[in-house]
C-alpha cells in the first residue's frame, strides 16, 4: 500500500538516529530498535552499530624537548582508513625507557633523566609515537659543540647523530624478533676448544694494541690537513679538513683514527691511518666521511663520501662506550661490538660485509641483539655498577655487529674509546682512572693496564636477535 504516513523512531538515539524517510545513522557502538508506525500499526528492526576500526594513530607533538623534571602533555588522534577522525577510542600510553621519561594514562610525559625516549600511543592494535629528547636540568650540556678539543672532550650528555637515528633510538616494546634468532644466538655463544669460550671478551683499558677508535675533535682554528693516500675508491683524496698535530692512531693493525671536524659538522673515519704532521696530511687504507647530525652510516660506500672505516660502514664514533658515560651512569645509544665471524652478508644498519667464517647461522654484519633481562632484573643482579650501565644499554638500545676480530677465542668484544686520544697529549685514559679505583669489582689489573670483565654474573644466553626492519623502523 502506498501513500500512507509512516513515523520513524529509535529506541536509543545515542546509538542510532532515524530520519523521517527511514534513513538510519549510527552514532556510537551499541544496539537500538528502529520502529516504523502507521495508522496504529508498528514494525521494528534491530540495528547494531559497531565502531569503525582504527587505521592509524598520530601523536602530537611528534618531537619535543624537555628538561629533567619537566612535563609535556601529548595528544593522540585516531583515524579510520579514510582519514576521518575517530573519537572516544581507548588509548594506551607507554615509554620506551621509564628511566628517562614516564607517561601517564592521559599522555602526560614527565622527564626523569637525560637521553632520547620514544613515547607510544596504542589503540586497537595501531601505534603512533613521539620522540622526546630529555636534557639535563638547566637545559645545557657543557662543554658545548664548537669548543670540543684536547682536554675539553664532550660530556656524557652530548649526543652525536640524529636523535631519531637507529643508533640513538631505544628499542621499541613491540620490536619483532628475527625468525632465526635462536639459531644465531646458539652459534654466537657456541664454545669450543680452539674456537671460542662462548663469552664476551674482557675489555682492556691501557693496552698497547687496543684495536679501538681514538676520537679527535678539531675546530675551525686548527690546522688544515689534506687527505692523501686514501685507498679503495680514493674518493676523498685531495679534500681538506681541520686537524692538529700529535694525533695517534688506535693500537693494533687496524690503526683507526676519527676526526670530528666542528668547522663543517663532518666525521672523518680512517682505517690503517697514515698521518704526517710535517706535511699536514692524513690518509689510510680506507677513508670515509659522514655527517655528525645524520644517521651514523656511509650509505654508498665507494661513492662521494669515500669508504667506511669498518666493515659495516657505520661511523667509527657510533656505538663506542665513552668513559664519561660509564661514570655518569647512563649509555643512551646502541653499543657496537666486534664478533668472531659473520655469515658474509649484511643487514640494516650495515651497508658492507665483514669476515666470513663458521656457518650460515653466524650473525650478519649489522645484526642487532638485545639483552632480554628487564631493567629491574639488571638492577637486581649481583654485579658492579659499571657493568649494570652497560647491561641497561644492551637491553634498552641493543648491541650490533660492526666488524670481526677473527682469531680471539671469545663471542664478542665491546668498543671503548681508544686510550690513544688521551695518552698522545699527556692525559691518563679515564677508563684506567676508573679501573684503578674499582679493582675487584669485576675489574682486574694494576698500574696502567686493566681489564673490565663483562662476562661474570650474567647469563649470556638471555639475548635475542632483533629483526632488521624493527631497527630500520619499517615493521
C-alpha positions as CSV (number, residue, x, y, z in Angstrom):
1,X,0.0,0.0,0.0
2,X,1.4,3.4,-0.9
3,X,0.7,6.9,0.2
4,X,0.3,6.1,3.9
5,X,2.1,8.2,6.6
6,X,4.9,6.4,8.4
7,X,6.5,7.7,11.6
8,X,10.0,6.5,12.4
9,X,11.6,6.3,15.9
10,X,14.8,5.0,17.5
11,X,14.8,3.4,21.0
12,X,18.3,4.8,21.6
13,X,19.2,7.9,19.7
14,X,22.7,7.9,21.4
15,X,23.4,4.8,19.4
16,X,21.4,5.4,16.2
17,X,19.0,8.0,14.8
18,X,16.5,7.6,12.1
19,X,15.2,10.3,9.7
20,X,11.6,10.8,8.6
21,X,12.4,8.9,5.4
22,X,13.8,5.9,7.4
23,X,17.5,6.6,7.0
24,X,19.4,5.2,10.0
25,X,22.6,6.9,11.1
26,X,25.0,5.2,13.5
27,X,26.2,7.4,16.4
28,X,28.0,5.1,18.8
29,X,28.7,1.4,19.3
30,X,25.7,-0.4,20.7
31,X,22.2,-1.6,19.8
32,X,18.9,0.2,19.1
33,X,15.5,-0.8,17.9
34,X,14.1,1.2,14.9
35,X,10.3,1.4,14.8
36,X,8.0,2.3,11.9
37,X,4.4,3.2,12.8
38,X,1.4,3.8,10.5
39,X,-2.3,4.0,11.4
40,X,-1.7,2.4,14.8
41,X,0.4,-0.5,13.5
42,X,4.1,-0.9,14.1
43,X,7.0,-2.8,12.7
44,X,10.6,-3.0,14.1
45,X,14.1,-3.6,13.0
46,X,17.2,-4.2,15.2
47,X,20.2,-2.0,14.5
48,X,23.7,-2.9,15.8
49,X,26.3,-0.2,15.5
50,X,30.0,-1.2,15.5
51,X,32.9,1.2,15.8
52,X,34.8,1.8,12.6
53,X,38.3,0.2,13.1
54,X,41.2,2.4,13.9
55,X,43.6,2.5,11.0
56,X,46.1,5.0,12.3
57,X,47.3,6.8,15.5
58,X,49.1,10.1,15.4
59,X,50.8,11.6,18.4
60,X,51.3,15.4,18.7
61,X,53.7,17.0,19.0
62,X,55.7,14.4,17.1
63,X,59.0,15.7,18.5
64,X,59.7,17.6,21.7
65,X,62.5,18.5,24.1
66,X,62.2,18.5,27.9
67,X,64.5,19.3,30.7
68,X,64.8,16.8,33.6
69,X,61.8,17.3,35.9
70,X,59.7,19.0,33.1
71,X,56.3,17.7,31.9
72,X,54.6,17.7,28.5
73,X,51.1,16.8,27.6
74,X,50.8,14.7,24.4
75,X,47.7,14.1,22.4
76,X,46.7,11.1,20.3
77,X,44.4,11.2,17.3
78,X,42.8,8.1,15.9
79,X,41.6,7.9,12.3
80,X,39.9,5.4,10.1
81,X,41.1,4.2,6.8
82,X,39.6,7.1,5.0
83,X,41.3,9.6,7.3
84,X,38.3,10.5,9.3
85,X,38.9,11.3,13.0
86,X,37.5,8.8,15.4
87,X,36.6,9.9,18.9
88,X,36.0,8.0,22.1
89,X,38.7,5.4,21.5
90,X,40.8,3.9,24.3
91,X,44.4,4.9,24.2
92,X,47.3,3.1,26.0
93,X,50.4,5.1,26.6
94,X,53.9,3.7,27.1
95,X,57.5,4.9,27.3
96,X,60.5,3.2,25.7
97,X,62.5,3.9,28.8
98,X,60.9,4.8,32.1
99,X,64.4,5.5,33.4
100,X,64.4,8.6,31.1
101,X,60.7,9.6,31.0
102,X,57.4,8.3,32.3
103,X,54.0,8.8,30.7
104,X,50.6,8.8,32.5
105,X,47.4,7.1,31.3
106,X,46.3,10.5,29.9
107,X,49.6,11.1,27.9
108,X,51.4,13.4,30.4
109,X,55.1,12.9,30.0
110,X,57.5,13.5,32.9
111,X,61.2,13.8,32.2
112,X,63.4,11.8,34.6
113,X,66.9,11.7,33.2
114,X,68.8,13.0,30.1
115,X,68.5,11.0,26.9
116,X,66.3,10.2,23.9
117,X,63.0,8.4,24.6
118,X,60.1,7.3,22.5
119,X,56.5,7.7,23.8
120,X,54.0,5.4,22.1
121,X,50.2,5.6,22.0
122,X,48.3,2.4,21.1
123,X,44.7,1.9,20.1
124,X,43.1,-1.2,18.7
125,X,46.4,-2.6,17.5
126,X,47.7,0.6,15.9
127,X,50.5,2.7,17.2
128,X,51.8,6.2,16.9
129,X,54.8,7.7,18.7
130,X,56.6,10.9,19.6
131,X,60.3,11.4,20.0
132,X,61.2,13.2,23.2
133,X,64.8,14.5,23.9
134,X,65.4,14.9,27.6
135,X,68.2,17.3,28.5
136,X,69.9,18.0,31.8
137,X,68.3,20.4,34.2
138,X,69.2,24.0,33.2
139,X,69.0,22.9,29.5
140,X,72.7,22.9,28.9
141,X,75.3,20.2,28.2
142,X,78.7,21.7,28.7
143,X,81.2,22.0,27.2
144,X,79.3,22.9,24.0
145,X,79.8,21.9,20.4
146,X,82.4,24.1,18.7
147,X,84.6,24.2,21.8
148,X,85.5,20.5,22.0
149,X,89.1,19.6,21.8
150,X,92.0,18.1,23.7
151,X,91.2,18.4,27.4
152,X,87.7,19.7,26.6
153,X,86.0,16.5,25.5
154,X,82.2,16.2,25.2
155,X,80.3,15.3,28.4
156,X,78.2,12.2,28.7
157,X,75.1,14.2,27.9
158,X,76.3,15.1,24.4
159,X,74.8,13.1,21.5
160,X,76.2,12.7,18.1
161,X,74.0,11.9,15.1
162,X,70.2,12.5,14.7
163,X,68.2,11.8,17.9
164,X,65.9,9.6,15.9
165,X,68.6,7.7,14.1
166,X,68.9,3.9,14.7
167,X,71.9,4.3,16.9
168,X,70.2,6.7,19.3
169,X,66.7,5.3,19.2
170,X,65.6,3.0,22.1
171,X,64.3,-0.4,21.1
172,X,60.5,-0.4,21.0
173,X,58.4,-2.6,23.2
174,X,56.8,-4.0,20.1
175,X,60.0,-5.0,18.3
176,X,60.0,-8.1,16.2
177,X,62.4,-11.0,16.9
178,X,64.2,-12.4,13.9
179,X,62.9,-15.8,12.9
180,X,66.5,-17.2,13.0
181,X,67.2,-15.7,16.5
182,X,67.6,-19.0,18.4
183,X,70.0,-20.5,15.8
184,X,72.0,-17.3,15.5
185,X,72.3,-16.9,19.3
186,X,73.3,-20.6,19.7
187,X,76.1,-20.1,17.2
188,X,77.1,-16.7,18.6
189,X,77.6,-18.3,22.0
190,X,79.0,-21.6,20.8
191,X,82.0,-22.7,22.9
192,X,84.7,-25.0,21.5
193,X,88.3,-25.7,22.0
194,X,90.4,-23.6,19.8
195,X,87.3,-21.7,18.7
196,X,85.6,-19.6,21.5
197,X,84.8,-19.7,25.1
198,X,81.3,-18.5,24.2
199,X,81.6,-15.4,26.4
200,X,82.3,-11.7,25.8
201,X,86.0,-10.7,25.9
202,X,87.5,-9.0,28.9
203,X,87.9,-5.4,27.7
204,X,91.3,-3.9,28.2
205,X,92.0,-0.3,29.2
206,X,95.5,0.9,28.7
207,X,96.7,-1.9,26.4
208,X,99.1,-1.0,23.6
209,X,97.0,-2.9,21.0
210,X,93.5,-1.8,21.9
211,X,92.0,-2.0,18.4
212,X,89.7,0.9,19.4
213,X,88.9,4.2,17.9
214,X,90.7,7.4,19.1
215,X,88.3,10.4,18.6
216,X,89.9,13.8,17.9
217,X,87.7,16.9,17.9
218,X,89.0,19.6,15.7
219,X,88.0,23.3,15.5
220,X,87.9,25.9,12.8
221,X,91.1,27.4,14.4
222,X,93.1,24.2,14.0
223,X,95.5,23.4,11.2
224,X,94.4,22.3,7.7
225,X,95.3,18.7,6.7
226,X,94.9,17.3,3.2
227,X,93.6,13.8,2.7
228,X,96.1,11.8,0.6
229,X,96.8,8.1,0.1
230,X,93.2,7.0,0.7
231,X,92.8,3.5,-0.7
232,X,89.9,1.7,-2.2
233,X,87.8,4.3,-4.1
234,X,90.2,7.2,-3.2
235,X,87.1,9.5,-3.4
236,X,88.3,11.8,-0.6
237,X,91.9,12.3,-1.8
238,X,92.6,16.0,-2.0
239,X,89.9,17.3,0.3
240,X,91.0,19.4,3.3
241,X,89.9,19.1,6.9
242,X,90.8,20.7,10.2
243,X,93.0,18.6,12.4
244,X,96.0,19.1,14.7
245,X,99.5,17.7,15.3
246,X,100.1,14.8,17.7
247,X,97.2,12.6,16.7
248,X,98.0,8.9,17.2
249,X,96.2,6.0,15.6
250,X,94.5,3.3,17.6
251,X,96.6,0.4,18.6
252,X,96.9,-2.8,16.6
253,X,96.8,-3.4,12.8
254,X,93.5,-1.6,12.4
255,X,95.1,1.8,13.3
256,X,91.8,3.6,13.3
257,X,91.5,7.4,13.6
258,X,88.4,9.5,13.9
259,X,88.5,13.3,13.2
260,X,85.3,15.2,14.2
261,X,85.7,18.5,12.3
262,X,83.5,21.1,14.1
263,X,84.1,23.6,11.3
264,X,81.7,21.7,8.9
265,X,80.0,19.2,11.2
266,X,81.6,16.2,9.4
267,X,83.1,13.0,10.9
268,X,86.1,11.6,9.0
269,X,87.0,7.9,9.6
270,X,90.3,6.3,8.8
271,X,91.3,2.6,8.8
272,X,95.0,1.8,8.9
273,X,95.6,5.5,9.1
274,X,98.8,7.3,7.9
275,X,99.5,10.7,9.4
276,X,102.2,13.2,8.5
277,X,102.3,16.2,10.8
278,X,105.3,17.6,8.8
279,X,103.3,17.5,5.6
280,X,100.0,18.1,7.3
281,X,98.4,15.1,5.5
282,X,96.2,12.2,6.7
283,X,95.0,9.2,4.8
284,X,94.7,5.4,5.1
285,X,93.8,2.1,3.5
286,X,90.2,3.4,3.8
287,X,88.9,6.9,4.3
288,X,85.2,7.9,4.7
289,X,83.1,10.8,5.9
290,X,79.6,11.3,7.3
291,X,77.5,14.0,8.9
292,X,77.6,14.3,12.7
293,X,73.9,15.1,12.5
294,X,72.9,12.3,10.1
295,X,72.1,8.6,10.7
296,X,75.6,7.4,11.5
297,X,76.3,5.5,8.3
298,X,78.1,5.8,5.0
299,X,75.2,4.8,2.7
300,X,77.1,4.5,-0.6
301,X,80.5,3.1,0.2
302,X,82.9,3.9,-2.6
303,X,80.8,7.0,-3.7
304,X,81.4,10.7,-3.0
305,X,81.8,10.1,0.8
306,X,84.5,7.5,0.4
307,X,84.7,4.2,2.1
308,X,83.8,3.1,5.6
309,X,86.3,2.8,8.4
310,X,84.8,-0.5,9.5
311,X,83.2,-3.5,7.7
312,X,79.6,-2.2,8.4
313,X,80.4,1.3,7.1
314,X,78.9,2.7,10.2
315,X,80.5,5.8,11.8
316,X,83.5,4.9,13.9
317,X,82.1,7.2,16.6
318,X,78.9,5.2,16.7
319,X,78.4,2.6,19.4
320,X,81.6,3.5,21.3
321,X,81.4,3.3,25.1
322,X,82.9,6.5,26.4
323,X,84.4,6.6,29.9
324,X,82.3,9.7,30.8
325,X,79.1,7.7,30.0
326,X,80.2,4.9,32.4
327,X,80.9,7.4,35.1
328,X,77.6,9.3,34.6
329,X,75.7,6.0,34.9
330,X,73.9,6.0,31.5
331,X,74.7,5.0,27.9
332,X,71.9,6.4,25.8
333,X,72.7,4.7,22.5
334,X,73.2,1.2,21.0
335,X,76.6,-0.4,21.6
336,X,78.9,-1.6,18.8
337,X,80.7,-4.9,19.0
338,X,83.2,-7.0,17.1
339,X,82.3,-10.6,16.8
340,X,84.4,-13.6,15.8
341,X,82.7,-14.2,12.5
342,X,79.8,-13.2,10.3
343,X,77.9,-15.2,7.6
344,X,79.3,-12.9,4.9
345,X,76.1,-10.8,4.4
346,X,74.9,-7.6,6.0
347,X,71.6,-6.3,7.3
348,X,70.4,-2.8,8.3
349,X,72.1,-0.6,9.5
350,X,75.2,-2.1,7.9
351,X,76.0,-1.4,4.2
352,X,79.0,-3.7,4.0
353,X,80.2,-7.2,4.8
354,X,82.7,-8.5,7.3
355,X,84.9,-11.6,7.6
356,X,83.1,-14.8,6.6
357,X,83.7,-17.9,8.7
358,X,81.8,-20.5,10.6
359,X,78.4,-21.3,9.0
360,X,75.1,-19.8,7.9
361,X,74.0,-19.2,11.5
362,X,76.7,-16.7,12.2
363,X,75.3,-13.2,12.5
364,X,75.3,-10.8,9.6
365,X,77.2,-7.6,9.7
366,X,74.9,-5.0,11.3
367,X,73.0,-7.7,13.2
368,X,71.3,-6.3,16.2
369,X,71.0,-8.2,19.5
370,X,69.1,-7.3,22.6
371,X,69.8,-8.5,26.2
372,X,66.4,-9.8,27.4
373,X,66.9,-9.1,31.1
374,X,64.4,-6.4,32.2
375,X,65.8,-3.2,33.7
376,X,64.5,-4.4,37.1
377,X,66.3,-7.8,36.7
378,X,69.5,-6.0,35.8
379,X,69.3,-3.8,38.9
380,X,68.9,-6.9,41.0
381,X,72.0,-8.7,39.6
382,X,74.9,-9.0,42.0
383,X,77.3,-7.2,39.6
384,X,79.1,-3.8,39.9
385,X,77.6,-0.5,38.9
386,X,79.7,0.0,35.8
387,X,78.5,-3.4,34.4
388,X,74.9,-2.5,35.1
389,X,75.3,0.7,33.0
390,X,76.4,-1.4,30.0
391,X,73.7,-4.1,30.5
392,X,71.0,-1.5,30.7
393,X,72.1,-0.1,27.4
394,X,72.3,-3.6,25.8
395,X,68.7,-4.1,26.9
396,X,67.2,-0.6,26.1
397,X,69.2,0.2,22.9
398,X,70.7,-3.2,21.9
399,X,74.1,-4.1,20.6
400,X,75.2,-4.7,17.0
401,X,77.9,-6.2,14.9
402,X,80.1,-3.6,13.1
403,X,83.2,-5.8,12.4
404,X,85.0,-9.0,13.2
405,X,88.1,-9.8,15.2
406,X,89.0,-13.2,13.8
407,X,91.4,-15.2,16.0
408,X,90.4,-14.2,19.5
409,X,88.6,-17.0,21.2
410,X,85.5,-15.1,22.5
411,X,82.0,-14.5,21.3
412,X,82.2,-10.7,21.1
413,X,84.2,-7.6,22.2
414,X,83.0,-4.2,23.2
415,X,84.3,-0.9,21.8
416,X,85.8,1.6,24.3
417,X,87.0,4.9,23.0
418,X,90.8,4.4,22.5
419,X,93.2,5.4,25.2
420,X,95.5,6.9,22.5
421,X,93.4,10.0,22.2
422,X,94.3,10.8,25.8
423,X,97.9,9.4,26.1
424,X,99.0,11.3,22.9
425,X,98.6,14.5,24.8
426,X,99.7,13.5,28.3
427,X,96.3,12.7,29.8
428,X,95.5,9.4,31.6
429,X,92.9,7.3,30.0
430,X,89.8,7.8,32.2
431,X,88.9,4.1,31.8
432,X,92.3,3.5,33.6
433,X,91.5,6.1,36.2
434,X,88.1,4.5,36.9
435,X,89.5,1.0,36.9
436,X,92.2,1.8,39.4
437,X,89.6,3.0,41.8
438,X,87.4,-0.1,41.3
439,X,89.7,-3.0,41.2
440,X,88.0,-6.1,42.4
441,X,84.6,-5.0,41.0
442,X,84.9,-7.4,38.0
443,X,88.0,-5.3,37.1
444,X,91.5,-6.8,37.3
445,X,94.9,-5.4,36.7
446,X,97.3,-2.8,38.1
447,X,99.5,0.2,37.1
448,X,98.3,1.4,33.7
449,X,96.6,-1.7,32.3
450,X,93.3,-3.1,33.5
451,X,90.6,-5.5,32.3
452,X,86.8,-4.9,32.5
453,X,85.2,-8.4,32.9
454,X,81.8,-8.2,31.3
455,X,81.0,-12.0,31.4
456,X,80.8,-12.8,35.1
457,X,77.3,-12.7,36.8
458,X,75.3,-12.6,33.6
459,X,73.5,-15.4,31.7
460,X,74.6,-14.6,28.2
461,X,72.1,-17.0,26.7
462,X,69.5,-14.3,27.5
463,X,69.9,-12.4,24.3
464,X,67.7,-12.3,21.2
465,X,68.2,-11.2,17.6
466,X,66.1,-8.2,16.5
467,X,64.5,-8.3,13.1
468,X,66.3,-5.7,10.9
469,X,63.1,-4.0,9.9
470,X,62.5,-3.2,13.6
471,X,65.8,-1.3,13.7
472,X,65.0,0.4,10.4
473,X,61.5,1.3,11.6
474,X,59.7,-0.3,8.7
475,X,57.8,-3.0,10.6
